[in-house]
Amino acid sequence: EEFRYSDRLELAVPVLDMSEEAYIDRSKEFMDIQRNMTDYEKAVAELSNNKISGSVFMIKAYVPLLKSLVSEEDYPRLYDEFSMVTSGCGEYAAVHAAWRHKRTYLAGRPETIIPYLAKNNAEFQTAYPEAATFKPLIPAGDHPEYPSGSSAIYTAFVQAGDDWFKNRLGFDNASSETGPLEFTIPAGKFYWTDGPTEDITLEYENLREWVEELPKSRVYGGVHFIDAGEAGLALGKEVGHACSSLLERLLDGDMSATYTYAERGSINPFNTEVAA
């Protein structure tokens, strides 16, 4: 029996241990990271939190590589196809996939869990006295914490992009071959807090390095525990593969690729029965 992508999306996210012991462990890790934050980490958090800046960052990483591999004549058509599978499918589908799992767990955010432990666990309160008044750098969304939607969205884009480069251009691991990337937040231009006191330039060897930092970036923002970010990466990879599969089927002429289930009946604009 065929192993459907819906099955893979279901299994991609690790089962979340919601015991108090597990939350104590992940909260300790969270607070240890929070204690060592500088303006650089705050800049990392702001880039990944802003979906417009993050999406543009990824597009600008891939575009020079695409231009180097195709003719000027073919570029507009191929860029449109690339955009369809990454932004049009990957990012959009990752939101839906992430919410499927968020509704499974209804997991609490650090903003709720950390003060709770500070109030009810003496050992945690002693080790992290600042936990009692913890507030995230970036206000958390009013929805469940696990998995990280942002990590899933960006990873789905990059996985779909890498698959597209390989399938269409025979170029492997494109996100690892983008070359160095930079993103600068000018002095005084943080969105969620004061600062930075000077320009902060984020530097990455390639786009893949930025993606691998996403789980920690969500901890920097104070909105996720790190395992939610890691689960988002795992989910995003499967979403990206699913979008790539959909595109390949469409290019092969299989218009049923977009059906939500295989048994869906054929339809026409006049809503009359159509022979299979």
N, C-alpha and C positions, 0 to 999 in steps of 0.2 A: 504494500500500500504506500502511496506517495506520502512523503513527509512534508506537510504543507508549511508555508512560511508563517501562517498563523500559529502553528504549533511551536515553531522556533521562537517567535516573539513571546509566546506564553512561557517558555522555558528559559529565556535569556536572562531574566532577572532572578538572582538568588533569593531564596526564601528568607524573609527578614525575621530575625530573632527579636521579639518584642518584650522579652523578659527584662525585669529591672536590672539584673546583673549585666545584660548585654548593653543596656542604655548607660549604665555607669561606665563601662569600658569605653564605649564610643564617645561619651561625654568627656572623659579624661583626655582622650586623644584630641578631641575638638579644642578643649581649653588649652592644652599644651601648644597647639598651633596658634591659637589666638594670642597667646602671651608674647609671641615673638614677631608680631606683625609690625612692619614699617610702611612708609608711604609706597614702597614698591609693591608690596603685597596688596595694598588697597587699590593700586592701579590695576593689578591683575584681576581683582574682584570686579572692578567697574567695567573692564572690557568684556568679560564673559557675561556680565549681567545685562548689558545693553544689546538686545538682539539685533538691532540695526547695525551698530558698530561691529558686532561679532560676525554677522553675515557678510558685511562689506570686507572685513578683514580676510575672511576665507576666500571670497571671490577674487580679491586683489592678489592673493597668494597663488591662485591657480591660473589666472589670465596670462601672465607672461610665459608660463610653461606651455599653455595651449597655443599661443601665438608663435612660439618657437617650433612647434611640431606640425602646423598646418599652413596651407597657403592663405594669402590674404583674401582670395576669392571664397574659400571654404569657411573661413573663420566665422562670419555671422551666423551661418546655418548651424555649424557645430556648437557655437557658444549657446545658441537658443536651446539646442538639444541637451547640452550639459546643464543649463539652468533649469530645464524642466525636471530632470531626474534628481538634482540636488536641492534646489530651493522649492520647486513645485511639488515634488513628491517627498524627498527626504525630510526636510524640516517640518512640513505639514503633517506627514504621517507619524513622525516621532512624537508630536504633541498628543495625538490620539493614543498611541501605544503607551506613552508614559502615564496618561490618565487612566488607562485600563488598569495599570498596576497600582497607581495611587489609591484608587477606590478599593482595591483589595485589602490594603493595610491601614489606611486612614492614620498614618504615622505622624506623631507630633514633631513639631519643629524645634530646633535648639532653643529658640526664644521661650518656649514653654517648658521643655525638659530641663534645661540647665537651672533656672530658678527653683523648679520643683525639687531637684536633687539637693540644691543648696539648703533648702528649707527642711527636708525630710531625711537627709543622709549626713550624719555628723562627720564622718570621715571625709566625704566629698567637700563639705563646707569648710573643713579645716585646711584641706589641700588647696582649695580654690575659693578663697574668701570673696573674690571679685564676682563669683558666679551669682551671688544673691541679687546683684543689680545688672546682670548681663543684658545688653541690648545689641542686636546685630548691626553691623555697619550699614547694611542695606535692608530696608524693611522687607520681611518675608511675605511671600504671597499667601493669601488666605485660602490655602488648599493643602492637602496632605504632602508630607515631606519626601516619601520614598516611592519611586526613585527620582533622581534629579531630572526634571524636564529639560533644563538648559544643556546638561551634559548629553542627553539623548539627542536633542535637536542638532547640536553642532557635530556630534559624532556621526549621525545619520547622513548629514551633508557630506562630510569628508569621506565616509565609506562609499557612498554612492558616487562621489567624484572619482575616487581611486578606481572603483570598478569600471566606471565609464572610460577613463583613460586607458585601462587595460583592454577592455572589450572592443572599443572603437579605434584606438590608436596603437594598441600593442605596447603600451608604456606602463610598466609595473610600478607600484608604490609611489604614485605621483605626489602624495602629501609629504613624503620623505625627500622629494627631489625639487621642492619649490625654491630652495635657496634661503638665505637669511631673511627674516621678517622683522619689522619694527612697528611699534605703535607708541605714540607720544601723547601724554596728557600734560598740557601746559601748566605752569605754576598757577595755583588758585582756581583750577578748573575741575576739581572733583565735583561730581554731581550730588553725592549723598552725604558728604562731610566737608569740613574746611580743608584747604590744602589743595595740592601739595605745596610745600614751601619753595620748590623749584621744579623745573620740568622733569617729568619721569618718563623715560623711554624704555619700554619693554622690548627685549631682544630675544629672538628664537632662532635656532639653527634652521628650522623648517616648520611647516604647518603641523606635522605630526607631533612635534615636541609641544606645541601649544595645546593640542587636543589632549595629550596625556596629562597635562597640568590641570585640566578642567575640574576633576574632583576636589583638588586642594583649593582651587579658586573659589568654589562655592563655600568652602569652610572659611576662607578669608572674608567672604561677604557676610558670614554669620548665619546663612540661611539653610545650610545642609550639613549633616554629618558626612564624613568622607565616604562611608560605604554607599550612601545614596548616589554620590557622584560616580563611583565605580560601577554601580548597577546601571546608571544612565549610559555609561560608555558601552557596556555589554549590550544593552537594549538598542542603542543607536546603531551599532554595527549590524545587527540583524535587520533593522529597518532599512538601512542603506542597501544591504544585499537584496532585500525584498523589492525595493524600488528598481534596482538594476535588473532584476528578473522580469519585472513588469515591463520595463522599457524594451528589453530584448524580445519579449513575446509580441509586443506591439509592432516592433520593427520587422518581425517575421510574419506579420499579417494576422496575428491572433487577437482579434478584438475582444475576445472573452477575457483577456488578461485583467481587465478592470472590474470584472464581476466580483461581487462580494462573496459569492459562493458558487460552486461549480454547477449546481442544478438550476441556477436562475434561468427562467424562460426567455425566449427571444421576444422582442417587442418592436413595434414600429410607430411612427408619429400618429397613426390613426387609431391606435389602441385596439387593433383587430388581431385575431389569432394568426400567428405566423408558424408555418410548418418548420419543424426542427431540421 
